[in-house]
Every structure is written in structure tokens, then in C-alpha cells.
Amino acid sequence: MKNQGFFSDLKKYRALLLMLAPAVLFFLLFAYVPMAGIVLAFKQFNYQGGIFGSPWNGLENFRFFMESGDAWRVTRNTALYNIAFIIINNLLQIVTAILLFEVAGKWFRKVTQTVLFLPYFISWVVVGAIAYNLFNYDVGTLNVMLRSIGLGPIDIYNTAAYWPLILIVVSAWKALGYGSIMYLAAITSIDTEMYEAAEIDGANIFQRILKITVPNLMPTVIILFLLAIGNIFRGDFGMFYNMVGNNGLLFSSTDVIDTYVFRSLTTSNEIGMSAAAGFYQSILGFATILLANYAVRKYDKDRALF
């Protein structure tokens, strides 16, 4: 009877399952099958033996990564940047979504949404080129303007201290439109009768935002927060690499795990250590999402992911 129920469900929902199949195949091919390559983290890779034929070396790759002096630096940078991105980007997106919702003019709202959303579609390669033309020491727009008013130029590409602020600002600028639209969709789904009742009771706009909009946004905020927490140890490779490249003078404040793994593969050909760093990154991300989800479950289990 159970098998009959299973096959009848397959037949009943065959159209929906067929629509789901491409996504399932995508994750199987690009997320689950490549997980077999994790064994490289525990092997001394050579091209003759390949992934599965290379000799085992235990935890040697992890020891080499930890003793190289780079593990703490790239872990710290990755975590701190992502914490800053999560806090600042989400705050700006929430504030922008609330402002757009409260704007009376539909035409102005649509134009503003479009303008804010455009940076999301700009490639990080293009953003890196824009940054280079802005900050270049000799011909960059910023230094040309500084020279024109009698001030000395700023050597941004040789000074690591400037880059945390630059990267945070660029990330916020690029993500603002997309994130604000998600929050705006959540706000528009709030029952309008609550706003009408609050207005009749004499609540002003700030009271309506604090007492109705923000509390009703919290489930969306928590879900997006948990999803972001899962990637807190994954740097945006496209952003960091295209903004900084292989500029060793900036590694102290811009090198993240993703760029470190890429550089290890392309410059030193340390495949085993690169795999160990990637596995280390995945373990940190998995542990973080479990801890964050546990904390949310203790606060309100209905808002947890699982």
C-alpha cells in the first residue's frame, strides 16, 4: 500500500517534480558530487595517482596550513568582513525598504527601486575597474581632484588601512537594491488594516514603523540572518579578487580564505593544502550555522531553520 501511495503521488505531482528536476540535478552535480574531492585534504596529491590514487598523509596538510601563519589572518578577515557586511547591509536595506514603503508617490518609488537595483547587475570586474580609475595614484579621479586643490595624493593601493572601509562601502552599495526589494516585499505583505487601525488611534509614522513594520519584519530578518551566518566564513571571491587582485601589500587587511585558496592553487600549486583550507572553511561555516540556529531555537523555535 505504501508503494502504491508513493507511485500515485509521483504520477499526481509529475509536472511539479519535472519542474524541480533541473534544480535537483544542478545541486547533485555541482554541490554533492564534488564533495568526493574532500579526500584531497588528507592526501599528498600527485598527478600520476590523481585524486583517489595519491598517497594519504593524514593531517599534514592541515598542520602546514595552520603553521604557515596565514590561517588566523585569513579566518579573521573573512569573519570580520562578513559580520560587517551582514550588519551594515541589512540595516541599510531595512531602512531603505521602510522609506520606499512610506513614500507616497508610486512613480518615485519605482524609479528609486530601479536606480538602487542597477548596481546589483554590475560585474565585480567592472566595479574593480571603476575603483582603479577612482583610486589610482597617478591618474585616479580622487588624486587628480586632490592635486587640483593643492593637496597631496593618497596612495590607496599601497596602504592596507583604507581597504576595510572601501570594501564595506562597495559591498553595501552593490547589495542595497536587491536586499531592500526583498524587505519591501515582506513589508507589503503586512496586513494594511493594522496600519489603518494604528492611524485611527493616533499613531504617527514613527510609531507605526516601530510597533507594526519592524516586529512583522523580524521573521524575514531572522531567516536572512541565518542564511547569511552560514556563509560568514566564505568571502566573496569576485569582490575581493577584482578589487584587490594579487597586491601583497594589502593582504594583511584584505586576504580572505577564498582568495588564499585560489592563490595557493595558482602560485604554489599546493593542491592538498588548498583542499585542507577549503575543508576547514566548510567546517567553520557548518558549525556556525548550527550554533546560530540553536540560539534562534532557544529564543523562538518557530523561527529557526530546523
C-alpha positions as CSV (number, residue, x, y, z in Angstrom):
1,M,0.0,0.0,0.0
2,K,2.8,2.4,0.8
3,N,4.5,1.8,-2.6
4,Q,1.2,2.3,-4.3
5,G,0.8,5.6,-2.4
6,F,4.3,6.7,-3.4
7,F,3.8,5.9,-7.1
8,S,0.4,7.5,-7.2
9,D,2.0,10.7,-5.7
10,L,4.7,10.6,-8.3
11,K,2.0,10.4,-11.0
12,K,-0.1,13.0,-9.4
13,Y,2.7,15.5,-9.0
14,R,4.7,14.6,-12.0
15,A,4.5,18.1,-13.5
16,L,5.8,19.7,-10.4
17,L,8.5,17.1,-9.9
18,L,9.6,17.6,-13.5
19,M,9.9,21.3,-12.9
20,L,12.0,20.5,-9.8
21,A,14.3,18.1,-11.6
22,P,16.8,20.7,-13.1
23,A,17.4,22.2,-9.6
24,V,17.9,18.8,-8.1
25,L,20.4,17.8,-10.9
26,F,22.2,21.1,-10.5
27,F,22.9,20.6,-6.8
28,L,23.7,17.0,-7.3
29,L,26.3,17.7,-10.0
30,F,27.8,20.9,-8.6
31,A,27.4,20.5,-4.8
32,Y,27.2,16.9,-3.8
33,V,29.4,15.0,-6.4
34,P,32.3,17.4,-5.9
35,M,32.3,16.6,-2.2
36,A,34.2,13.4,-3.0
37,G,37.2,15.7,-3.6
38,I,37.4,16.4,0.1
39,V,39.8,13.4,0.3
40,L,42.5,15.7,-1.2
41,A,42.7,17.4,2.2
42,F,44.2,14.2,3.6
43,K,46.4,13.3,0.7
44,Q,49.8,14.2,-0.8
45,F,48.4,14.9,-4.2
46,N,50.4,13.9,-7.4
47,Y,49.2,14.0,-10.9
48,Q,50.1,10.3,-11.6
49,G,47.9,9.0,-8.8
50,G,45.1,11.6,-9.2
51,I,42.5,12.4,-6.6
52,F,42.0,8.8,-5.4
53,G,45.3,7.3,-6.2
54,S,47.6,9.8,-4.4
55,P,49.1,8.6,-1.1
56,W,47.4,9.5,2.2
57,N,49.3,11.9,4.5
58,G,46.8,12.2,7.4
59,L,46.5,15.7,8.8
60,E,49.8,17.0,7.3
61,N,48.1,19.5,5.0
62,F,46.1,21.0,7.9
63,R,49.3,21.2,10.0
64,F,51.1,23.0,7.2
65,F,48.2,25.4,6.8
66,M,48.0,26.2,10.5
67,E,51.7,26.6,10.9
68,S,52.1,28.8,7.8
69,G,50.9,31.8,9.9
70,D,48.2,32.6,7.4
71,A,45.3,30.6,8.9
72,W,44.5,33.1,11.6
73,R,44.8,36.1,9.3
74,V,42.5,34.9,6.6
75,T,40.0,33.5,9.1
76,R,39.9,36.8,11.0
77,N,39.5,38.8,7.8
78,T,36.8,36.6,6.4
79,A,34.7,36.6,9.6
80,L,35.1,40.3,10.3
81,Y,34.2,41.4,6.8
82,N,31.2,39.2,6.7
83,I,30.0,40.4,10.1
84,A,30.3,43.9,8.9
85,F,28.5,43.1,5.7
86,I,25.7,41.4,7.5
87,I,25.1,44.1,10.0
88,I,25.6,47.2,7.8
89,N,24.0,45.9,4.6
90,N,20.9,44.6,6.4
91,L,20.4,47.8,8.4
92,L,20.7,49.9,5.2
93,Q,18.4,47.6,3.3
94,I,15.7,47.6,6.0
95,V,15.8,51.4,6.4
96,T,15.7,51.8,2.6
97,A,12.7,49.4,2.3
98,I,10.8,51.2,5.0
99,L,11.5,54.6,3.4
100,L,10.3,53.3,0.0
101,F,7.2,51.9,1.5
102,E,6.3,55.1,3.2
103,V,6.9,57.2,0.1
104,A,3.5,58.2,-1.3
105,G,4.4,58.6,-5.0
106,K,4.4,55.3,-6.8
107,W,6.4,56.8,-9.7
108,F,9.2,58.0,-7.4
109,R,9.2,54.6,-5.7
110,K,9.6,52.7,-8.9
111,V,12.3,54.9,-10.2
112,T,14.2,54.8,-6.9
113,Q,14.0,51.0,-6.8
114,T,15.3,50.7,-10.4
115,V,18.2,53.0,-9.7
116,L,19.1,51.2,-6.4
117,F,18.8,47.8,-8.1
118,L,21.1,48.6,-11.1
119,P,24.5,48.1,-9.2
120,Y,23.5,44.5,-8.4
121,F,23.8,43.7,-12.1
122,I,27.3,45.3,-12.5
123,S,30.1,42.7,-12.6
124,W,32.7,42.8,-10.0
125,V,35.2,43.1,-12.8
126,V,33.6,46.4,-13.8
127,V,33.4,47.5,-10.2
128,G,37.1,46.7,-9.8
129,A,37.9,48.8,-12.9
130,I,35.8,51.7,-11.6
131,A,37.7,51.5,-8.3
132,Y,41.0,51.5,-10.1
133,N,40.1,54.6,-12.1
134,L,39.0,56.3,-8.9
135,F,41.9,55.4,-6.6
136,N,44.9,55.1,-9.0
137,Y,47.8,57.1,-7.6
138,D,48.8,58.8,-10.8
139,V,45.6,59.3,-12.8
140,G,42.8,58.3,-10.5
141,T,39.9,60.7,-10.2
142,L,40.3,61.1,-6.4
143,N,44.0,62.1,-6.6
144,V,43.5,64.3,-9.6
145,M,40.9,66.3,-7.6
146,L,43.2,66.4,-4.5
147,R,46.1,67.7,-6.6
148,S,43.8,70.3,-8.2
149,I,43.1,71.8,-4.8
150,G,46.7,71.7,-3.7
151,L,46.6,68.6,-1.5
152,G,48.9,65.6,-1.8
153,P,47.7,62.3,-3.4
154,I,46.7,59.3,-1.4
155,D,48.4,56.0,-2.2
156,I,45.4,53.8,-1.6
157,Y,46.7,50.7,-3.5
158,N,49.8,50.6,-1.3
159,T,48.0,51.3,2.1
160,A,46.1,48.4,3.6
161,A,44.3,50.6,6.2
162,Y,42.0,52.2,3.7
163,W,40.6,48.9,2.3
164,P,38.2,47.7,5.0
165,L,36.2,50.9,4.7
166,I,36.3,50.8,0.9
167,L,35.2,47.2,0.7
168,I,32.4,47.7,3.2
169,V,31.1,50.7,1.3
170,V,31.3,49.0,-2.1
171,S,29.5,45.9,-0.8
172,A,26.7,48.0,0.7
173,W,26.3,50.0,-2.5
174,K,26.1,46.8,-4.6
175,A,23.8,44.9,-2.3
176,L,21.4,47.7,-1.3
177,G,18.9,47.4,-4.1
178,Y,18.5,43.7,-4.1
179,G,18.2,43.4,-0.3
180,S,15.8,46.3,0.0
181,I,13.4,44.8,-2.6
182,M,13.3,41.6,-0.5
183,Y,12.4,43.5,2.6
184,L,10.0,45.8,0.7
185,A,8.2,42.6,-0.5
186,A,7.9,41.5,3.2
187,I,6.6,44.9,4.3
188,T,3.9,45.0,1.5
189,S,2.6,41.6,2.7
190,I,1.8,43.1,6.2
191,D,-2.0,43.5,6.7
192,T,-2.8,47.1,5.9
193,E,-5.7,47.0,8.4
194,M,-3.1,47.2,11.2
195,Y,-1.7,50.4,9.8
196,E,-5.2,51.9,9.3
197,A,-6.2,50.9,12.9
198,A,-3.0,52.5,14.3
199,E,-3.6,55.7,12.3
200,I,-7.1,55.9,13.6
201,D,-5.8,55.5,17.2
202,G,-3.5,58.5,16.5
203,A,-0.1,56.7,15.9
204,N,2.3,58.8,13.9
205,I,4.6,57.4,11.2
206,F,7.5,56.5,13.5
207,Q,5.2,54.7,16.0
208,R,3.7,52.7,13.1
209,I,7.1,51.7,11.9
210,L,8.4,50.7,15.4
211,K,5.2,49.0,16.5
212,I,4.0,47.3,13.3
213,T,6.6,47.3,10.5
214,V,9.7,46.3,12.4
215,P,8.0,43.5,14.5
216,N,6.4,42.0,11.4
217,L,9.8,42.1,9.6
218,M,11.6,40.1,12.2
219,P,10.8,36.6,10.8
220,T,12.3,37.7,7.4
221,V,15.2,39.3,9.1
222,I,16.0,36.2,11.2
223,I,15.8,33.9,8.1
224,L,18.1,36.1,6.1
225,F,20.4,36.4,9.0
226,L,20.6,32.7,9.5
227,L,21.3,32.2,5.8
228,A,24.0,34.8,5.9
229,I,25.5,33.3,9.0
230,G,26.1,30.1,7.1
231,N,28.4,32.0,4.8
232,I,30.2,34.0,7.4
233,F,33.4,32.2,6.7
234,R,33.0,32.4,2.9
235,G,34.4,35.5,1.4
236,D,33.0,37.0,-1.8
237,F,35.9,35.9,-4.1
238,G,34.7,38.0,-7.0
239,M,34.7,41.2,-4.9
240,F,38.0,40.7,-3.1
241,Y,39.9,39.4,-6.1
242,N,38.7,42.0,-8.6
243,M,39.1,44.9,-6.1
244,V,42.5,43.9,-4.7
245,G,44.0,41.3,-7.1
246,N,47.4,39.9,-6.1
247,N,48.6,43.0,-4.4
248,G,50.6,41.6,-1.5
249,L,50.8,44.9,0.3
250,L,47.1,44.7,1.0
251,F,46.9,41.1,2.1
252,S,47.0,41.9,5.8
253,S,43.6,43.6,5.7
254,T,42.0,42.1,2.5
255,D,43.1,38.4,2.2
256,V,40.2,36.0,2.9
257,I,40.1,32.2,2.8
258,D,38.7,32.1,-0.7
259,T,41.5,34.3,-2.2
260,Y,44.1,32.4,-0.2
261,V,42.9,29.1,-1.6
262,F,42.9,30.4,-5.1
263,R,46.4,31.9,-4.7
264,S,47.7,28.7,-3.2
265,L,46.5,26.8,-6.3
266,T,47.7,29.2,-8.9
267,T,51.1,30.3,-7.5
268,S,52.4,27.5,-5.3
269,N,50.4,24.6,-6.7
270,E,49.7,23.4,-3.2
271,I,46.6,21.3,-4.0
272,G,46.5,19.4,-0.8
273,M,46.8,22.4,1.4
274,S,44.2,24.3,-0.7
275,A,41.8,21.4,-0.2
276,A,42.6,21.5,3.5
277,A,41.9,25.2,3.7
278,G,38.6,24.8,1.8
279,F,37.6,21.9,4.1
280,Y,38.5,24.0,7.2
281,Q,36.3,26.8,5.8
282,S,33.3,24.4,5.3
283,I,33.6,23.0,8.8
284,L,33.6,26.5,10.3
285,G,30.6,27.5,8.2
286,F,28.7,24.3,9.2
287,A,29.5,24.8,12.9
288,T,28.4,28.5,12.8
289,I,25.0,27.8,11.2
290,L,24.4,25.1,13.8
291,L,25.2,27.4,16.7
292,A,23.2,30.3,15.2
293,N,20.2,28.0,14.6
294,Y,20.5,26.7,18.1
295,A,20.5,30.2,19.5
296,V,17.4,31.1,17.5
297,R,15.6,27.9,18.6
298,K,16.3,28.9,22.3
299,Y,14.7,32.3,21.6
300,D,11.8,31.2,19.4
301,K,11.8,27.7,17.8
302,D,9.2,28.6,15.3
303,R,11.7,31.0,13.6
304,A,14.6,28.5,13.4
305,L,15.6,26.9,10.1
306,F,15.4,23.4,11.5
